[in-house]
Amino acid sequence: MSTTEIVTLSAAEMAAKVKAKEVSSRELVEAHLEVIEAAEPSVKAFLKVSGDQALEQADAFDAKSDEEKAQLPELAGVPIAIKDMIVTKGIETTAASKILEGWVPPYDATVIKKLKAAGMPLLGKTNLDEFAQGSSTEHSAYQTTHNPWDTERVPGGSGGGSAAAVAAFEAPLALGTDTGGSIRQPGSLTGTVGVKPTYGGVSRFGAIAMASSLDQIGPCSRTVLDAALLQEVIGGHDKRDSTSIPEGPRPMVAAAREGMKRDLKGLKVGLIKELGGEGFQPGVMARFEEGVKKLEEMGAEVTEVSLPHLPYSLGAYYIIMPSEVSSNLARYDGMRYGLRVMPPADVPQTAANMMAYTREAGFGDEVKRRIILGTYALSAGYYDAWYGSAQKVRTLIIDDFKKAFEKVDVLVGPTSPVTAFKFGEKTEDPMAMYAIDITTIPANLAGVPAMSIPAGLSDDGLPVGFQFLAPQQRDEAMYKPAAALEAALEEDWNGPIWQSLKTPWLDGLGK
C-alpha cells in the first residue's frame, strides 16, 4: 500500500489491516511520519514529533505473539497524536506556554498509560492555545496552527493542533481536552469528529489543569466509530482522579455500529430552541437543518426543546472558568519547575519579585487576562456577587438539561455559529472570540457528553459541525444517531467529507 492509501484509511480500517497482517504498526507509523514531514511546513499542527519513540512502540507491538495481540483493544497498533496539555513521560510537555518550556514530565497521564498498554504508538504532541485558553490556536507561545481546508484560516481552539493533524492525515486519531468546546469547535472548523465525554468518564490525572470542574479529555477522529473505539480505550474509573466516575466505559462502539444501520425509529431528538438566529451564519444553519431532516428520514422523532437559561451560560462560564484558571495557574511560580526569571540586579532579589518576573515573562496576554478576571471574581467583596452567582446559574443550566432529557433521548444544535475565520480576525476583540463558544459551553457547565460531526460544507466551502448532546453517563446515546447521520450524509456526498479537501502535501507521496 502507498503512503496515501494508508493514511486515508479510518483508524478502524487500519486496525483491521494490522490484525489481518496486511500492514504492520511500524508501516502505519512510518506513513504518518512521512505525511507529518510533508504537511508541517503549511499546517504546523505539532509542537513535538516523537518519531523514534513511536517507532520503538510500534516495533514492540509488532513483536508480540498473536495470542498477546488478541488480548489488546481493537485499535492496537494504530498510532495517535496527543494534545500538549496531557503529560507524557520522557516527551517535553509545555501546554504551549513559555513558562513550561523544556519541562519533561517524569510520569504519564492515565490516558497515556492506557494508550501504551493498548499498543498505540504516540506520534507526538500537538499545538494549542496556551494552557488551552482560546478558540483559534492563535494564542500558542510557539506557533500558529493552520486549518488544512484553508491555510489562511484558524483550525479552531484550543485544540486546533489535534484537529488539524487528524484533518490533514498526519494522524488517524488524537486526544484533546475540552473545557468549553476545545475538542468539538476545532472538529467543526476542520471537518473532523470531536467528542467531549461525560465529566468524570475519562480520567483527568495527568491533564494539565485549566478549569478543573470543566476540563475533560476526549477523542478526535475522522469517523464516529473511530471516536467510539478510542473513548472505550481511554475511559473508565481511575482512583487517582477524585472526580472519576466509578462505572466503566459505556457500550459506545456497539452503539456506533448499530447507528450505521441507519434505523432511528423510536429515537426522540430535541432541537435546542436557543441555538440559532442572530450570530449564526446562514450556511451553518442550512447544513444543520439538512442534518435534522436526515434524522427524521431515518425515523427519529424531532421536537423543539427550550433550555431557558442557556443564554446565560456564556456569562457564567466566563466567571467560573477564569476563577479556576486563577487558582490552578498559581502553581507556576518559578520555584519548583518550568521557567525561572530572576529580577534585574537593581531590584530586590526576593521570592515575590522572582515570581512576578517569571510570570510576566512566562505567560501570554490571554492567560494573563483570564488570571486577572478570575482573581477579581474571587476577591473579597466580589466572591458571592460574581463567582457565587455564576455557580447558581450553572445549577439552573444543569436543571434545564435534566428536564430536557426527561422528554428526549438526545439534544442537537450547531457546533459552532461560524465556519473557520481568518487569522487576526477576532484576536483584537476578545469578546467576539468568547461569543463563538455559546454553542459548546453549556455541555461543560452541565457535565453532559457532547459530540461534533461534519454536517457538510457551508456556502464558503468550509466545514460545518453538527452537535449531539446526551444525558450524563449515557455517552452511547449520542453515538448511535451520530453514526447514522454520518452514514446518511456520506451516501449523499458519495464518500467522506475529506474527499473535498485539497491536500498538496500528499500529492508528492504517491497515491
C-alpha positions as CSV (number, residue, x, y, z in Angstrom):
1,M,0.0,0.0,0.0
2,S,1.2,3.5,-0.7
3,T,1.5,6.2,2.0
4,T,-1.6,8.0,0.8
5,E,-3.6,4.8,0.7
6,I,-2.6,4.0,4.3
7,V,-3.2,7.4,5.9
8,T,-6.6,8.0,4.3
9,L,-7.9,4.8,5.9
10,S,-10.1,5.2,9.0
11,A,-8.5,4.1,12.3
12,A,-10.8,1.1,12.4
13,E,-9.7,0.1,8.9
14,M,-6.1,0.5,9.9
15,A,-6.7,-1.8,12.9
16,A,-8.4,-4.4,10.7
17,K,-5.4,-4.4,8.3
18,V,-3.0,-4.8,11.2
19,K,-5.0,-7.7,12.5
20,A,-5.0,-9.3,9.0
21,K,-1.2,-8.7,8.8
22,E,-1.7,-6.7,5.6
23,V,0.2,-3.9,7.2
24,S,2.4,-3.6,10.4
25,S,2.2,-1.0,13.1
26,R,5.7,0.2,12.1
27,E,4.4,0.8,8.5
28,L,1.5,2.8,9.9
29,V,3.9,5.0,11.9
30,E,6.3,5.4,9.1
31,A,3.5,6.5,6.7
32,H,2.2,9.1,9.2
33,L,5.7,10.4,9.9
34,E,6.2,10.9,6.2
35,V,3.0,12.9,6.0
36,I,3.9,14.9,9.0
37,E,7.2,15.9,7.4
38,A,5.4,16.9,4.2
39,A,2.5,18.7,5.8
40,E,4.0,20.5,8.8
41,P,5.5,23.5,6.9
42,S,2.0,24.5,5.9
43,V,-0.2,23.0,8.7
44,K,2.0,23.4,11.8
45,A,-0.1,21.0,14.0
46,F,2.7,19.5,16.0
47,L,4.9,21.1,18.7
48,K,6.9,18.0,19.1
49,V,7.2,14.9,16.9
50,S,8.3,11.8,18.8
51,G,9.2,9.7,15.8
52,D,11.8,7.5,17.4
53,Q,9.7,6.6,20.4
54,A,6.7,5.9,18.1
55,L,8.7,3.5,16.0
56,E,10.0,1.7,19.2
57,Q,6.5,1.4,20.4
58,A,5.3,0.1,17.0
59,D,8.2,-2.5,16.9
60,A,7.3,-3.6,20.4
61,F,3.7,-4.2,19.3
62,D,4.7,-6.0,16.1
63,A,6.9,-8.3,18.1
64,K,4.0,-9.6,20.2
65,S,2.6,-13.0,19.6
66,D,-0.9,-13.4,18.0
67,E,-2.2,-14.5,21.4
68,E,-0.8,-11.4,23.1
69,K,-2.3,-9.1,20.4
70,A,-5.7,-10.8,20.7
71,Q,-5.9,-9.6,24.3
72,L,-5.5,-5.9,23.3
73,P,-8.2,-3.4,22.3
74,E,-9.3,-3.2,18.6
75,L,-7.2,-0.1,18.0
76,A,-4.0,-1.9,18.9
77,G,-1.1,-0.9,16.7
78,V,-2.8,2.3,15.4
79,P,-0.7,5.5,16.1
80,I,-2.2,8.6,17.8
81,A,-1.3,12.3,18.4
82,I,-1.6,13.9,21.8
83,K,-2.6,17.5,22.7
84,D,0.3,19.1,24.5
85,M,-2.0,19.6,27.6
86,I,-1.6,16.0,28.6
87,V,1.6,14.9,30.3
88,T,3.8,12.3,28.6
89,K,6.8,10.7,30.3
90,G,10.0,11.4,28.6
91,I,8.4,13.8,26.0
92,E,8.5,17.6,26.5
93,T,5.1,18.9,27.7
94,T,4.6,22.7,27.6
95,A,0.8,23.4,27.4
96,A,2.1,25.7,24.5
97,S,3.4,28.1,27.2
98,K,6.9,29.6,27.6
99,I,6.5,29.0,31.4
100,L,6.8,25.2,30.9
101,E,9.4,25.3,28.0
102,G,11.8,22.4,28.4
103,W,9.7,20.5,31.0
104,V,9.9,16.8,30.5
105,P,7.4,15.0,32.8
106,P,8.6,12.1,35.0
107,Y,5.2,10.3,34.7
108,D,2.4,9.5,32.2
109,A,-1.2,10.7,32.4
110,T,-3.6,7.8,33.0
111,V,-4.9,8.1,29.4
112,I,-1.3,7.8,28.1
113,K,-0.7,4.7,30.2
114,K,-3.9,3.2,28.7
115,L,-2.8,4.0,25.1
116,K,0.6,2.4,25.7
117,A,-1.0,-0.6,27.3
118,A,-3.3,-0.9,24.2
119,G,-0.2,-0.9,21.9
120,M,-0.9,2.5,20.3
121,P,2.3,4.4,19.4
122,L,2.5,8.1,20.2
123,L,3.3,10.3,17.2
124,G,3.9,13.5,19.1
125,K,2.4,16.5,20.9
126,T,0.0,18.9,19.1
127,N,-0.3,22.6,19.3
128,L,-3.0,24.5,21.3
129,D,-3.8,27.9,22.7
130,E,-1.6,28.5,25.7
131,F,-2.9,26.5,28.7
132,A,-6.0,25.7,26.5
133,Q,-7.2,29.3,26.7
134,G,-8.5,30.4,23.3
135,S,-10.7,29.4,20.4
136,S,-8.3,29.7,17.5
137,T,-4.9,28.3,18.5
138,E,-3.5,31.8,17.8
139,H,-2.6,32.1,21.5
140,S,0.1,29.4,21.4
141,A,3.5,30.7,22.6
142,Y,5.3,28.8,19.8
143,Q,3.4,28.8,16.5
144,T,0.0,29.2,14.9
145,T,-1.6,26.1,13.5
146,H,-3.3,26.4,10.1
147,N,-6.6,24.9,9.0
148,P,-6.0,22.3,6.3
149,W,-9.1,23.4,4.5
150,D,-7.7,26.9,4.1
151,T,-4.2,27.6,5.5
152,E,-5.1,31.3,5.9
153,R,-7.7,30.4,8.4
154,V,-7.7,29.1,12.0
155,P,-8.4,25.5,12.9
156,G,-10.4,26.5,16.0
157,G,-9.2,26.1,19.5
158,S,-7.9,25.5,22.0
159,G,-7.2,22.1,20.4
160,G,-6.6,23.2,16.9
161,G,-3.4,21.2,16.6
162,S,-5.1,17.8,17.3
163,A,-8.0,18.6,14.9
164,A,-5.7,19.9,12.2
165,A,-3.4,16.8,12.5
166,V,-6.3,14.4,12.0
167,A,-7.9,16.5,9.2
168,A,-4.5,16.7,7.3
169,F,-3.9,12.9,7.7
170,E,-0.9,13.5,9.9
171,A,-2.6,11.2,12.5
172,P,-5.6,8.9,12.3
173,L,-6.6,9.8,15.9
174,A,-5.7,12.4,18.5
175,L,-6.5,13.2,22.1
176,G,-7.7,16.7,23.1
177,T,-9.1,18.4,26.2
178,D,-12.4,20.1,26.2
179,T,-13.1,22.9,28.8
180,G,-15.7,24.9,26.9
181,G,-15.6,23.3,23.4
182,S,-11.9,22.8,22.8
183,I,-12.4,19.4,21.1
184,R,-15.7,20.0,19.4
185,Q,-15.3,23.5,18.0
186,P,-12.0,22.6,16.2
187,G,-13.7,19.5,15.0
188,S,-16.5,21.7,13.5
189,L,-14.0,24.0,11.8
190,T,-11.8,21.2,10.4
191,G,-14.4,18.7,9.2
192,T,-13.5,16.1,11.9
193,V,-15.2,14.3,14.7
194,G,-14.7,15.7,18.2
195,V,-16.1,14.2,21.4
196,K,-16.4,15.6,25.0
197,P,-17.2,12.6,27.2
198,T,-19.4,12.8,30.4
199,Y,-17.4,14.7,33.0
200,G,-15.5,12.1,35.0
201,G,-15.9,9.5,32.3
202,V,-12.2,9.8,31.3
203,S,-9.5,10.3,33.9
204,R,-8.1,13.8,34.2
205,F,-5.0,12.6,36.1
206,G,-2.1,14.0,34.1
207,A,-4.2,16.5,32.2
208,I,-2.7,20.0,32.9
209,A,-5.4,21.8,34.8
210,M,-7.1,24.8,33.3
211,A,-10.6,24.8,35.0
212,S,-10.9,21.6,37.0
213,S,-14.7,21.4,37.2
214,L,-15.0,21.8,33.4
215,D,-11.9,20.1,31.9
216,Q,-12.4,16.7,30.1
217,I,-10.1,14.6,27.9
218,G,-11.7,13.2,24.8
219,P,-11.1,11.8,21.2
220,C,-10.5,13.5,17.9
221,S,-11.0,11.3,14.8
222,R,-12.3,11.3,11.2
223,T,-15.2,8.9,11.9
224,V,-17.8,8.3,14.7
225,L,-16.8,4.7,15.0
226,D,-13.1,5.7,15.5
227,A,-14.1,8.1,18.3
228,A,-16.1,5.3,20.0
229,L,-13.2,2.9,19.8
230,L,-10.8,5.4,21.2
231,Q,-13.2,6.5,24.0
232,E,-13.6,2.9,25.1
233,V,-9.8,2.6,25.4
234,I,-9.2,5.8,27.5
235,G,-12.4,5.7,29.6
236,G,-13.1,4.1,32.9
237,H,-12.5,4.7,36.6
238,D,-9.2,6.0,38.0
239,K,-8.6,6.1,41.7
240,R,-6.0,8.9,41.1
241,D,-8.8,11.2,39.9
242,S,-11.2,12.2,42.6
243,T,-13.8,13.2,40.0
244,S,-13.7,9.9,38.2
245,I,-17.0,8.0,37.8
246,P,-16.8,4.5,39.4
247,E,-18.5,2.8,36.4
248,G,-16.5,1.6,33.4
249,P,-16.9,2.9,29.8
250,R,-20.4,2.7,28.2
251,P,-21.0,0.4,25.1
252,M,-20.2,3.2,22.6
253,V,-18.7,1.0,19.9
254,A,-21.8,-1.2,19.8
255,A,-24.0,1.9,19.6
256,A,-21.9,3.4,16.8
257,R,-22.1,0.1,14.8
258,E,-25.9,-0.1,15.4
259,G,-26.2,3.5,14.2
260,M,-24.5,2.7,10.9
261,K,-27.6,0.6,10.1
262,R,-29.5,4.0,9.9
263,D,-32.6,2.9,11.7
264,L,-33.6,5.6,14.3
265,K,-37.2,4.6,14.8
266,G,-38.3,5.5,18.3
267,L,-35.4,7.9,19.0
268,K,-36.6,11.2,20.4
269,V,-34.4,14.2,19.3
270,G,-34.7,17.6,20.9
271,L,-33.9,20.7,18.7
272,I,-32.4,23.3,21.1
273,K,-34.6,26.4,20.6
274,E,-32.0,28.8,21.9
275,L,-29.2,27.8,19.4
276,G,-29.8,29.7,16.2
277,G,-30.8,33.1,14.9
278,E,-28.6,36.2,15.2
279,G,-24.8,35.5,15.0
280,F,-25.3,32.1,13.2
281,Q,-24.1,32.1,9.6
282,P,-26.8,31.1,7.1
283,G,-24.6,28.4,5.6
284,V,-24.2,26.9,9.1
285,M,-27.9,26.8,9.8
286,A,-28.7,25.4,6.3
287,R,-26.4,22.4,6.8
288,F,-27.7,21.9,10.3
289,E,-31.3,21.9,9.2
290,E,-30.4,19.4,6.4
291,G,-28.9,17.2,9.1
292,V,-32.1,17.4,11.2
293,K,-34.2,16.4,8.1
294,K,-31.9,13.4,7.6
295,L,-32.6,12.2,11.2
296,E,-36.3,12.5,10.6
297,E,-36.0,10.5,7.4
298,M,-34.3,7.7,9.4
299,G,-37.3,7.5,11.8
300,A,-36.3,9.9,14.5
301,E,-39.0,12.0,16.2
302,V,-37.8,15.6,16.3
303,T,-39.3,18.2,18.6
304,E,-38.2,21.7,19.7
305,V,-36.9,21.9,23.3
306,S,-36.2,25.0,25.3
307,L,-33.3,25.4,27.6
308,P,-34.4,28.8,29.1
309,H,-31.2,29.6,31.0
310,L,-28.8,28.7,28.1
311,P,-28.3,32.4,27.1
312,Y,-26.7,32.9,30.5
313,S,-24.2,30.1,30.0
314,L,-21.6,32.4,28.3
315,G,-21.6,34.9,31.2
316,A,-21.5,32.1,33.9
317,Y,-18.7,30.3,32.1
318,Y,-16.5,33.4,31.8
319,I,-16.7,33.9,35.5
320,I,-16.3,30.2,36.7
321,M,-13.5,29.4,34.2
322,P,-11.2,32.3,34.9
323,S,-11.7,31.9,38.6
324,E,-10.5,28.3,38.4
325,V,-7.7,29.4,36.0
326,S,-6.5,31.9,38.5
327,S,-6.3,29.2,41.2
328,N,-4.8,26.5,39.0
329,L,-2.1,28.6,37.4
330,A,-0.9,30.0,40.8
331,R,1.4,26.9,40.9
332,Y,3.6,28.3,38.1
333,D,5.8,30.5,40.3
334,G,9.3,29.7,39.2
335,M,10.0,27.8,42.4
336,R,9.5,24.2,41.6
337,Y,9.6,23.6,37.8
338,G,9.4,25.4,34.5
339,L,10.7,28.8,33.7
340,R,12.5,31.0,36.4
341,V,13.3,34.6,35.7
342,M,15.4,36.5,38.3
343,P,14.8,40.2,38.8
344,P,17.4,42.7,37.5
345,A,20.3,43.5,39.8
346,D,18.8,46.8,40.9
347,V,15.6,45.1,42.1
348,P,15.4,43.4,45.5
349,Q,16.2,39.7,45.0
350,T,13.1,38.4,46.8
351,A,10.9,35.4,46.1
352,A,7.9,37.6,45.4
353,N,9.9,39.6,42.8
354,M,11.2,36.4,41.2
355,M,7.6,35.1,40.9
356,A,6.4,38.4,39.4
357,Y,9.2,38.5,36.7
358,T,8.8,34.8,35.9
359,R,5.0,35.1,35.4
360,E,5.4,38.3,33.4
361,A,7.9,36.6,31.0
362,G,6.2,33.1,31.0
363,F,2.5,33.8,30.5
364,G,1.0,35.2,27.3
365,D,-1.6,38.0,27.1
366,E,-4.7,35.8,27.0
367,V,-3.6,33.8,30.0
368,K,-2.8,37.0,32.0
369,R,-6.2,38.4,31.0
370,R,-8.0,35.3,32.4
371,I,-5.9,35.2,35.6
372,I,-6.8,38.9,36.3
373,L,-10.5,38.3,35.6
374,G,-10.6,35.2,37.8
375,T,-8.6,36.8,40.7
376,Y,-11.0,39.8,40.6
377,A,-14.1,37.5,40.7
378,L,-12.7,35.6,43.7
379,S,-11.6,38.6,45.6
380,A,-13.1,39.6,49.0
381,G,-16.4,41.5,48.5
382,Y,-16.9,40.1,44.9
383,Y,-16.9,36.3,45.5
384,D,-20.6,36.0,46.2
385,A,-21.6,38.7,43.7
386,W,-19.7,37.1,40.8
387,Y,-18.4,33.5,41.4
388,G,-21.3,32.6,43.7
389,S,-23.9,33.9,41.3
390,A,-22.3,32.2,38.4
391,Q,-22.5,28.8,40.2
392,K,-26.2,29.3,40.8
393,V,-26.7,30.0,37.1
394,R,-24.8,26.8,36.4
395,T,-27.2,24.9,38.6
396,L,-30.1,26.3,36.7
397,I,-28.5,25.2,33.4
398,I,-27.9,21.7,34.8
399,D,-31.6,21.6,35.7
400,D,-32.6,22.7,32.2
401,F,-30.7,19.7,30.8
402,K,-32.3,17.3,33.2
403,K,-35.8,18.5,32.3
404,A,-35.0,18.3,28.6
405,F,-33.7,14.7,28.9
406,E,-37.0,13.7,30.5
407,K,-38.6,14.5,27.2
408,V,-36.0,13.4,24.6
409,D,-33.1,11.0,24.2
410,V,-30.6,13.4,22.7
411,L,-30.3,17.1,22.0
412,V,-28.9,18.6,18.8
413,G,-27.7,22.0,17.6
414,P,-24.9,23.6,15.5
415,T,-21.4,23.0,17.0
416,S,-20.2,26.5,16.1
417,P,-22.2,29.5,14.9
418,V,-19.4,30.3,12.3
419,T,-17.0,28.5,10.0
420,A,-13.3,28.9,10.2
421,F,-12.3,32.6,10.3
422,K,-9.1,34.3,9.1
423,F,-6.1,34.8,11.3
424,G,-6.3,38.0,13.3
425,E,-10.0,38.5,12.6
426,K,-11.0,38.1,16.3
427,T,-7.8,38.5,18.3
428,E,-8.3,42.2,18.8
429,D,-11.7,41.7,20.2
430,P,-11.7,39.1,23.0
431,M,-15.5,39.4,23.5
432,A,-16.1,38.4,19.8
433,M,-13.8,35.4,20.3
434,Y,-15.5,34.4,23.5
435,A,-19.0,34.7,21.9
436,I,-18.4,31.9,19.4
437,D,-18.3,29.4,22.4
438,I,-22.0,29.9,23.1
439,T,-22.9,26.6,21.4
440,T,-20.3,24.4,23.2
441,I,-20.0,25.8,26.7
442,P,-23.4,24.5,28.1
443,A,-22.3,20.9,27.9
444,N,-19.2,21.6,30.0
445,L,-21.2,23.6,32.6
446,A,-23.7,20.7,32.9
447,G,-21.1,17.9,32.6
448,V,-23.0,16.1,29.9
449,P,-21.4,14.3,26.9
450,A,-21.4,16.1,23.5
451,M,-20.1,15.3,20.1
452,S,-19.5,17.2,16.9
453,I,-19.6,15.5,13.5
454,P,-19.2,17.1,10.0
455,A,-22.5,18.3,8.6
456,G,-21.2,19.3,5.2
457,L,-19.6,22.4,3.7
458,S,-21.0,25.9,4.1
459,D,-21.6,28.4,1.2
460,D,-17.9,29.5,1.7
461,G,-16.7,25.9,1.1
462,L,-15.7,25.4,4.7
463,P,-16.8,22.6,7.1
464,V,-19.8,22.9,9.4
465,G,-20.3,20.9,12.6
466,F,-23.5,19.2,13.8
467,Q,-23.6,18.7,17.6
468,F,-25.2,15.9,19.6
469,L,-25.7,16.1,23.4
470,A,-26.7,13.2,25.7
471,P,-27.6,12.7,29.3
472,Q,-24.8,12.3,31.9
473,Q,-23.2,8.8,31.8
474,R,-25.2,7.9,28.7
475,D,-22.5,8.7,26.1
476,E,-23.6,5.8,23.9
477,A,-26.9,7.6,23.4
478,M,-25.3,10.1,21.1
479,Y,-23.1,7.6,19.2
480,K,-26.0,5.8,17.6
481,P,-27.7,8.9,15.9
482,A,-24.2,10.4,15.2
483,A,-23.1,7.3,13.3
484,A,-26.5,7.1,11.5
485,L,-26.3,10.8,10.3
486,E,-22.7,10.3,9.3
487,A,-23.6,7.3,7.1
488,A,-26.6,9.1,5.6
489,L,-24.6,12.2,4.7
490,E,-21.7,10.3,3.3
491,E,-24.1,8.5,1.0
492,D,-25.3,11.9,-0.3
493,W,-21.7,13.1,-0.7
494,N,-20.6,9.8,-2.3
495,G,-17.9,9.5,0.3
496,P,-16.5,11.2,3.4
497,I,-16.3,15.0,3.7
498,W,-12.5,15.0,3.3
499,Q,-12.7,13.9,-0.3
500,S,-13.4,17.6,-1.0
501,L,-10.1,18.6,0.9
502,K,-7.2,19.7,-1.2
503,T,-4.0,18.0,0.2
504,P,-1.0,19.2,-1.7
505,W,1.3,17.7,1.0
506,L,0.0,14.2,-0.1
507,D,0.5,14.8,-3.8
508,G,4.2,14.1,-3.8
509,L,3.9,10.9,-1.7
510,G,2.2,8.8,-4.3
511,K,-1.5,7.8,-4.5
